[in-house]
Amino acid sequence: MTQYLFIYRSVPGYDWVGDPAGLPDWQAFLEGIETAMVEPGWPSFEPTVLVGETGQSTQVGGYSVVTAEGIEEALAMAKGCPTVTRGGGVEVAVLAELPNEHPAERIRRQLAEAARSLWSQPSRAGLPS
């Protein structure tokens, strides 16, 4: 089965905390696609920073999640991406820290438990039985 990356874009300044329907709407959406979800991802509530060309002349080429001490360190890493020197770019966004009750955290815990269960079975982990 083919996997698809969803990159969610919101209008600048949107405050999901101040939107009373925000979390319930996200919960309903995520529960609706939960059986197809491979990685629930993380929301980003801060404006993104663009490095290189990231407009309509480009397409999504993948994604990575990195850790950095701050946005400047993250930007320095992004500037080293080969796509920047080949006409592409990198969109850098700060991922939000989520409370345990957030639906994406619940799904992430379920996926982690399923992976642990799968890898604890010798025949499923590619190990001899």
Sequence and secondary structure as in RCSB ss.txt:
>XXXX:A:sequence
MTQYLFIYRSVPGYDWVGDPAGLPDWQAFLEGIETAMVEPGWPSFEPTVLVGETGQSTQVGGYSVVTAEGIEEAL
AMAKGCPTVTRGGGVEVAVLAELPNEHPAERIRRQLAEAARSLWSQPSRAGLPS
>XXXX:A:secstr
           TT  TTT TTHHHHHHHHHHHHGGG S       S  EEEE  STT           SSHHHHH
HHHHT TTGGGT EEEE       TTSHHHHHHHHHHHHHHHHHTSTTTTT   
